[in-house]
Amino acid sequence: MVTPYPPERRIAIALSILGSSDGRHPPTVLGEIAAVLRGATVEDITLTRLLDQKEAM
């Protein structure tokens, strides 16, 4: 079963995404941060990144 990031870690995860966003499309980064804050799972974020890489090719 897939579980979302725990509420107490969501801010830290969002800041981590922001800190590692060099060269990435800003709306995509903000979308990931919003998703994490709403309760996205690790798998959701990974899938988003894979789709973004595919579109960039």
PDB file of N, CA, C and O in Angstrom:
ATOM      1  N   MET A   1       0.834  -1.180   0.000  1.00  0.00           N
ATOM      2  CA  MET A   1       0.000   0.000   0.000  1.00  0.00           C
ATOM      3  C   MET A   1       0.882   1.248   0.000  1.00  0.00           C
ATOM      4  O   MET A   1       1.919   1.291   0.663  1.00  0.00           O
ATOM      5  N   VAL A   2       0.464   2.238  -0.737  1.00  0.00           N
ATOM      6  CA  VAL A   2       1.208   3.488  -0.852  1.00  0.00           C
ATOM      7  C   VAL A   2       0.609   4.483   0.128  1.00  0.00           C
ATOM      8  O   VAL A   2      -0.607   4.661   0.190  1.00  0.00           O
ATOM      9  N   THR A   3       1.482   5.131   0.893  1.00  0.00           N
ATOM     10  CA  THR A   3       1.004   6.120   1.851  1.00  0.00           C
ATOM     11  C   THR A   3       1.619   7.477   1.551  1.00  0.00           C
ATOM     12  O   THR A   3       2.751   7.551   1.073  1.00  0.00           O
ATOM     13  N   PRO A   4       0.896   8.542   1.822  1.00  0.00           N
ATOM     14  CA  PRO A   4       1.439   9.877   1.589  1.00  0.00           C
ATOM     15  C   PRO A   4       2.533  10.219   2.600  1.00  0.00           C
ATOM     16  O   PRO A   4       2.691   9.563   3.629  1.00  0.00           O
ATOM     17  N   TYR A   5       3.274  11.262   2.268  1.00  0.00           N
ATOM     18  CA  TYR A   5       4.255  11.762   3.225  1.00  0.00           C
ATOM     19  C   TYR A   5       3.527  12.110   4.522  1.00  0.00           C
ATOM     20  O   TYR A   5       2.419  12.643   4.478  1.00  0.00           O
ATOM     21  N   PRO A   6       4.130  11.817   5.673  1.00  0.00           N
ATOM     22  CA  PRO A   6       3.469  12.182   6.929  1.00  0.00           C
ATOM     23  C   PRO A   6       3.349  13.705   7.043  1.00  0.00           C
ATOM     24  O   PRO A   6       4.232  14.428   6.584  1.00  0.00           O
ATOM     25  N   PRO A   7       2.269  14.193   7.646  1.00  0.00           N
ATOM     26  CA  PRO A   7       2.049  15.642   7.732  1.00  0.00           C
ATOM     27  C   PRO A   7       3.222  16.407   8.339  1.00  0.00           C
ATOM     28  O   PRO A   7       3.520  17.519   7.904  1.00  0.00           O
ATOM     29  N   GLU A   8       3.877  15.842   9.313  1.00  0.00           N
ATOM     30  CA  GLU A   8       4.987  16.553   9.965  1.00  0.00           C
ATOM     31  C   GLU A   8       6.231  16.640   9.077  1.00  0.00           C
ATOM     32  O   GLU A   8       7.146  17.399   9.395  1.00  0.00           O
ATOM     33  N   ARG A   9       6.291  15.896   7.991  1.00  0.00           N
ATOM     34  CA  ARG A   9       7.452  15.929   7.097  1.00  0.00           C
ATOM     35  C   ARG A   9       7.185  16.672   5.796  1.00  0.00           C
ATOM     36  O   ARG A   9       8.117  16.906   5.027  1.00  0.00           O
ATOM     37  N   ARG A  10       5.953  17.046   5.531  1.00  0.00           N
ATOM     38  CA  ARG A  10       5.608  17.641   4.233  1.00  0.00           C
ATOM     39  C   ARG A  10       6.346  18.944   3.955  1.00  0.00           C
ATOM     40  O   ARG A  10       6.780  19.174   2.827  1.00  0.00           O
ATOM     41  N   ILE A  11       6.493  19.792   4.952  1.00  0.00           N
ATOM     42  CA  ILE A  11       7.213  21.062   4.753  1.00  0.00           C
ATOM     43  C   ILE A  11       8.674  20.780   4.407  1.00  0.00           C
ATOM     44  O   ILE A  11       9.224  21.396   3.494  1.00  0.00           O
ATOM     45  N   ALA A  12       9.302  19.858   5.126  1.00  0.00           N
ATOM     46  CA  ALA A  12      10.703  19.516   4.861  1.00  0.00           C
ATOM     47  C   ALA A  12      10.869  18.941   3.454  1.00  0.00           C
ATOM     48  O   ALA A  12      11.830  19.273   2.759  1.00  0.00           O
ATOM     49  N   ILE A  13       9.951  18.093   3.036  1.00  0.00           N
ATOM     50  CA  ILE A  13      10.012  17.510   1.697  1.00  0.00           C
ATOM     51  C   ILE A  13       9.814  18.600   0.642  1.00  0.00           C
ATOM     52  O   ILE A  13      10.515  18.621  -0.370  1.00  0.00           O
ATOM     53  N   ALA A  14       8.867  19.500   0.876  1.00  0.00           N
ATOM     54  CA  ALA A  14       8.627  20.597  -0.071  1.00  0.00           C
ATOM     55  C   ALA A  14       9.864  21.478  -0.208  1.00  0.00           C
ATOM     56  O   ALA A  14      10.215  21.878  -1.318  1.00  0.00           O
ATOM     57  N   LEU A  15      10.519  21.782   0.890  1.00  0.00           N
ATOM     58  CA  LEU A  15      11.747  22.591   0.832  1.00  0.00           C
ATOM     59  C   LEU A  15      12.863  21.843   0.124  1.00  0.00           C
ATOM     60  O   LEU A  15      13.673  22.449  -0.577  1.00  0.00           O
ATOM     61  N   SER A  16      12.911  20.536   0.301  1.00  0.00           N
ATOM     62  CA  SER A  16      13.906  19.723  -0.383  1.00  0.00           C
ATOM     63  C   SER A  16      13.686  19.753  -1.897  1.00  0.00           C
ATOM     64  O   SER A  16      14.643  19.858  -2.664  1.00  0.00           O
ATOM     65  N   ILE A  17      12.441  19.662  -2.317  1.00  0.00           N
ATOM     66  CA  ILE A  17      12.130  19.747  -3.749  1.00  0.00           C
ATOM     67  C   ILE A  17      12.548  21.106  -4.288  1.00  0.00           C
ATOM     68  O   ILE A  17      13.138  21.195  -5.365  1.00  0.00           O
ATOM     69  N   LEU A  18      12.247  22.156  -3.549  1.00  0.00           N
ATOM     70  CA  LEU A  18      12.617  23.504  -3.963  1.00  0.00           C
ATOM     71  C   LEU A  18      14.133  23.650  -4.062  1.00  0.00           C
ATOM     72  O   LEU A  18      14.638  24.265  -5.002  1.00  0.00           O
ATOM     73  N   GLY A  19      14.855  23.090  -3.104  1.00  0.00           N
ATOM     74  CA  GLY A  19      16.312  23.185  -3.092  1.00  0.00           C
ATOM     75  C   GLY A  19      16.988  22.421  -4.215  1.00  0.00           C
ATOM     76  O   GLY A  19      18.111  22.746  -4.598  1.00  0.00           O
ATOM     77  N   SER A  20      16.319  21.413  -4.744  1.00  0.00           N
ATOM     78  CA  SER A  20      16.924  20.603  -5.809  1.00  0.00           C
ATOM     79  C   SER A  20      16.290  20.891  -7.165  1.00  0.00           C
ATOM     80  O   SER A  20      16.269  20.023  -8.038  1.00  0.00           O
ATOM     81  N   SER A  21      15.785  22.080  -7.341  1.00  0.00           N
ATOM     82  CA  SER A  21      15.020  22.393  -8.552  1.00  0.00           C
ATOM     83  C   SER A  21      15.814  23.115  -9.636  1.00  0.00           C
ATOM     84  O   SER A  21      15.220  23.581 -10.609  1.00  0.00           O
ATOM     85  N   ASP A  22      17.120  23.222  -9.504  1.00  0.00           N
ATOM     86  CA  ASP A  22      17.922  23.939 -10.502  1.00  0.00           C
ATOM     87  C   ASP A  22      17.683  23.406 -11.910  1.00  0.00           C
ATOM     88  O   ASP A  22      17.797  22.207 -12.162  1.00  0.00           O
ATOM     89  N   GLY A  23      17.354  24.302 -12.810  1.00  0.00           N
ATOM     90  CA  GLY A  23      17.181  23.955 -14.206  1.00  0.00           C
ATOM     91  C   GLY A  23      15.846  23.330 -14.550  1.00  0.00           C
ATOM     92  O   GLY A  23      15.610  22.991 -15.710  1.00  0.00           O
ATOM     93  N   ARG A  24      14.979  23.171 -13.587  1.00  0.00           N
ATOM     94  CA  ARG A  24      13.671  22.580 -13.855  1.00  0.00           C
ATOM     95  C   ARG A  24      12.646  23.674 -14.083  1.00  0.00           C
ATOM     96  O   ARG A  24      12.811  24.802 -13.617  1.00  0.00           O
ATOM     97  N   HIS A  25      11.608  23.341 -14.786  1.00  0.00           N
ATOM     98  CA  HIS A  25      10.544  24.280 -15.140  1.00  0.00           C
ATOM     99  C   HIS A  25       9.819  24.724 -13.862  1.00  0.00           C
ATOM    100  O   HIS A  25       9.243  23.880 -13.175  1.00  0.00           O
ATOM    101  N   PRO A  26       9.827  26.021 -13.523  1.00  0.00           N
ATOM    102  CA  PRO A  26       9.235  26.485 -12.256  1.00  0.00           C
ATOM    103  C   PRO A  26       7.794  26.034 -11.994  1.00  0.00           C
ATOM    104  O   PRO A  26       7.492  25.636 -10.869  1.00  0.00           O
ATOM    105  N   PRO A  27       6.886  26.080 -12.989  1.00  0.00           N
ATOM    106  CA  PRO A  27       5.523  25.601 -12.684  1.00  0.00           C
ATOM    107  C   PRO A  27       5.488  24.121 -12.292  1.00  0.00           C
ATOM    108  O   PRO A  27       4.654  23.714 -11.483  1.00  0.00           O
ATOM    109  N   THR A  28       6.385  23.321 -12.859  1.00  0.00           N
ATOM    110  CA  THR A  28       6.443  21.903 -12.495  1.00  0.00           C
ATOM    111  C   THR A  28       6.896  21.741 -11.057  1.00  0.00           C
ATOM    112  O   THR A  28       6.336  20.942 -10.307  1.00  0.00           O
ATOM    113  N   VAL A  29       7.905  22.497 -10.675  1.00  0.00           N
ATOM    114  CA  VAL A  29       8.415  22.437  -9.307  1.00  0.00           C
ATOM    115  C   VAL A  29       7.326  22.872  -8.325  1.00  0.00           C
ATOM    116  O   VAL A  29       7.109  22.218  -7.305  1.00  0.00           O
ATOM    117  N   LEU A  30       6.654  23.958  -8.630  1.00  0.00           N
ATOM    118  CA  LEU A  30       5.582  24.432  -7.751  1.00  0.00           C
ATOM    119  C   LEU A  30       4.438  23.421  -7.678  1.00  0.00           C
ATOM    120  O   LEU A  30       3.818  23.255  -6.627  1.00  0.00           O
ATOM    121  N   GLY A  31       4.164  22.755  -8.781  1.00  0.00           N
ATOM    122  CA  GLY A  31       3.140  21.720  -8.784  1.00  0.00           C
ATOM    123  C   GLY A  31       3.502  20.551  -7.891  1.00  0.00           C
ATOM    124  O   GLY A  31       2.650  20.015  -7.182  1.00  0.00           O
ATOM    125  N   GLU A  32       4.779  20.152  -7.924  1.00  0.00           N
ATOM    126  CA  GLU A  32       5.240  19.076  -7.041  1.00  0.00           C
ATOM    127  C   GLU A  32       5.106  19.486  -5.580  1.00  0.00           C
ATOM    128  O   GLU A  32       4.649  18.705  -4.746  1.00  0.00           O
ATOM    129  N   ILE A  33       5.506  20.713  -5.282  1.00  0.00           N
ATOM    130  CA  ILE A  33       5.431  21.201  -3.896  1.00  0.00           C
ATOM    131  C   ILE A  33       3.969  21.217  -3.432  1.00  0.00           C
ATOM    132  O   ILE A  33       3.660  20.781  -2.324  1.00  0.00           O
ATOM    133  N   ALA A  34       3.085  21.718  -4.281  1.00  0.00           N
ATOM    134  CA  ALA A  34       1.656  21.752  -3.922  1.00  0.00           C
ATOM    135  C   ALA A  34       1.122  20.342  -3.706  1.00  0.00           C
ATOM    136  O   ALA A  34       0.338  20.104  -2.787  1.00  0.00           O
ATOM    137  N   ALA A  35       1.544  19.414  -4.549  1.00  0.00           N
ATOM    138  CA  ALA A  35       1.078  18.028  -4.413  1.00  0.00           C
ATOM    139  C   ALA A  35       1.545  17.417  -3.100  1.00  0.00           C
ATOM    140  O   ALA A  35       0.775  16.731  -2.427  1.00  0.00           O
ATOM    141  N   VAL A  36       2.793  17.658  -2.730  1.00  0.00           N
ATOM    142  CA  VAL A  36       3.314  17.127  -1.464  1.00  0.00           C
ATOM    143  C   VAL A  36       2.542  17.714  -0.293  1.00  0.00           C
ATOM    144  O   VAL A  36       2.180  16.993   0.637  1.00  0.00           O
ATOM    145  N   LEU A  37       2.291  18.995  -0.329  1.00  0.00           N
ATOM    146  CA  LEU A  37       1.573  19.633   0.767  1.00  0.00           C
ATOM    147  C   LEU A  37       0.130  19.128   0.874  1.00  0.00           C
ATOM    148  O   LEU A  37      -0.458  19.145   1.955  1.00  0.00           O
ATOM    149  N   ARG A  38      -0.433  18.681  -0.250  1.00  0.00           N
ATOM    150  CA  ARG A  38      -1.789  18.122  -0.239  1.00  0.00           C
ATOM    151  C   ARG A  38      -1.807  16.641   0.134  1.00  0.00           C
ATOM    152  O   ARG A  38      -2.874  16.075   0.368  1.00  0.00           O
ATOM    153  N   GLY A  39      -0.630  16.011   0.190  1.00  0.00           N
ATOM    154  CA  GLY A  39      -0.588  14.614   0.603  1.00  0.00           C
ATOM    155  C   GLY A  39      -0.159  13.638  -0.464  1.00  0.00           C
ATOM    156  O   GLY A  39      -0.480  12.453  -0.371  1.00  0.00           O
ATOM    157  N   ALA A  40       0.562  14.096  -1.486  1.00  0.00           N
ATOM    158  CA  ALA A  40       1.034  13.198  -2.532  1.00  0.00           C
ATOM    159  C   ALA A  40       1.994  12.156  -1.961  1.00  0.00           C
ATOM    160  O   ALA A  40       2.599  12.358  -0.908  1.00  0.00           O
ATOM    161  N   THR A  41       2.117  11.058  -2.665  1.00  0.00           N
ATOM    162  CA  THR A  41       3.032   9.994  -2.249  1.00  0.00           C
ATOM    163  C   THR A  41       4.360  10.141  -2.985  1.00  0.00           C
ATOM    164  O   THR A  41       4.475  10.897  -3.950  1.00  0.00           O
ATOM    165  N   VAL A  42       5.347   9.410  -2.516  1.00  0.00           N
ATOM    166  CA  VAL A  42       6.646   9.374  -3.194  1.00  0.00           C
ATOM    167  C   VAL A  42       6.442   8.911  -4.635  1.00  0.00           C
ATOM    168  O   VAL A  42       7.056   9.453  -5.554  1.00  0.00           O
ATOM    169  N   GLU A  43       5.595   7.927  -4.832  1.00  0.00           N
ATOM    170  CA  GLU A  43       5.342   7.392  -6.164  1.00  0.00           C
ATOM    171  C   GLU A  43       4.703   8.443  -7.081  1.00  0.00           C
ATOM    172  O   GLU A  43       5.015   8.492  -8.270  1.00  0.00           O
ATOM    173  N   ASP A  44       3.818   9.276  -6.540  1.00  0.00           N
ATOM    174  CA  ASP A  44       3.206  10.347  -7.332  1.00  0.00           C
ATOM    175  C   ASP A  44       4.268  11.303  -7.862  1.00  0.00           C
ATOM    176  O   ASP A  44       4.259  11.663  -9.039  1.00  0.00           O
ATOM    177  N   ILE A  45       5.176  11.707  -6.992  1.00  0.00           N
ATOM    178  CA  ILE A  45       6.224  12.662  -7.381  1.00  0.00           C
ATOM    179  C   ILE A  45       7.175  12.020  -8.384  1.00  0.00           C
ATOM    180  O   ILE A  45       7.579  12.663  -9.353  1.00  0.00           O
ATOM    181  N   THR A  46       7.534  10.770  -8.161  1.00  0.00           N
ATOM    182  CA  THR A  46       8.421  10.066  -9.092  1.00  0.00           C
ATOM    183  C   THR A  46       7.778   9.959 -10.465  1.00  0.00           C
ATOM    184  O   THR A  46       8.441  10.182 -11.479  1.00  0.00           O
ATOM    185  N   LEU A  47       6.497   9.620 -10.509  1.00  0.00           N
ATOM    186  CA  LEU A  47       5.791   9.524 -11.779  1.00  0.00           C
ATOM    187  C   LEU A  47       5.754  10.877 -12.484  1.00  0.00           C
ATOM    188  O   LEU A  47       5.952  10.946 -13.697  1.00  0.00           O
ATOM    189  N   THR A  48       5.504  11.944 -11.745  1.00  0.00           N
ATOM    190  CA  THR A  48       5.501  13.294 -12.322  1.00  0.00           C
ATOM    191  C   THR A  48       6.852  13.613 -12.954  1.00  0.00           C
ATOM    192  O   THR A  48       6.911  14.158 -14.056  1.00  0.00           O
ATOM    193  N   ARG A  49       7.923  13.279 -12.267  1.00  0.00           N
ATOM    194  CA  ARG A  49       9.261  13.562 -12.801  1.00  0.00           C
ATOM    195  C   ARG A  49       9.559  12.744 -14.037  1.00  0.00           C
ATOM    196  O   ARG A  49      10.161  13.251 -14.983  1.00  0.00           O
ATOM    197  N   LEU A  50       9.148  11.482 -14.046  1.00  0.00           N
ATOM    198  CA  LEU A  50       9.371  10.635 -15.209  1.00  0.00           C
ATOM    199  C   LEU A  50       8.608  11.170 -16.418  1.00  0.00           C
ATOM    200  O   LEU A  50       9.136  11.192 -17.530  1.00  0.00           O
ATOM    201  N   LEU A  51       7.371  11.599 -16.200  1.00  0.00           N
ATOM    202  CA  LEU A  51       6.587  12.158 -17.305  1.00  0.00           C
ATOM    203  C   LEU A  51       7.196  13.452 -17.819  1.00  0.00           C
ATOM    204  O   LEU A  51       7.186  13.705 -19.024  1.00  0.00           O
ATOM    205  N   ASP A  52       7.730  14.280 -16.915  1.00  0.00           N
ATOM    206  CA  ASP A  52       8.373  15.531 -17.344  1.00  0.00           C
ATOM    207  C   ASP A  52       9.621  15.250 -18.169  1.00  0.00           C
ATOM    208  O   ASP A  52       9.884  15.941 -19.154  1.00  0.00           O
ATOM    209  N   GLN A  53      10.389  14.242 -17.774  1.00  0.00           N
ATOM    210  CA  GLN A  53      11.579  13.880 -18.535  1.00  0.00           C
ATOM    211  C   GLN A  53      11.202  13.382 -19.930  1.00  0.00           C
ATOM    212  O   GLN A  53      11.874  13.698 -20.912  1.00  0.00           O
ATOM    213  N   LYS A  54      10.128  12.605 -20.007  1.00  0.00           N
ATOM    214  CA  LYS A  54       9.679  12.076 -21.295  1.00  0.00           C
ATOM    215  C   LYS A  54       9.247  13.216 -22.214  1.00  0.00           C
ATOM    216  O   LYS A  54       9.559  13.210 -23.405  1.00  0.00           O
ATOM    217  N   GLU A  55       8.522  14.203 -21.656  1.00  0.00           N
ATOM    218  CA  GLU A  55       8.076  15.352 -22.452  1.00  0.00           C
ATOM    219  C   GLU A  55       9.249  16.190 -22.929  1.00  0.00           C
ATOM    220  O   GLU A  55       9.198  16.758 -24.020  1.00  0.00           O
ATOM    221  N   ALA A  56      10.308  16.276 -22.125  1.00  0.00           N
ATOM    222  CA  ALA A  56      11.467  17.091 -22.476  1.00  0.00           C
ATOM    223  C   ALA A  56      12.266  16.487 -23.623  1.00  0.00           C
ATOM    224  O   ALA A  56      13.027  17.191 -24.287  1.00  0.00           O
ATOM    225  N   MET A  57      12.101  15.194 -23.858  1.00  0.00           N
ATOM    226  CA  MET A  57      12.870  14.521 -24.923  1.00  0.00           C
ATOM    227  C   MET A  57      12.316  14.796 -26.270  1.00  0.00           C
ATOM    228  O   MET A  57      12.847  14.307 -27.267  1.00  0.00           O
TER     229      MET A  57
END
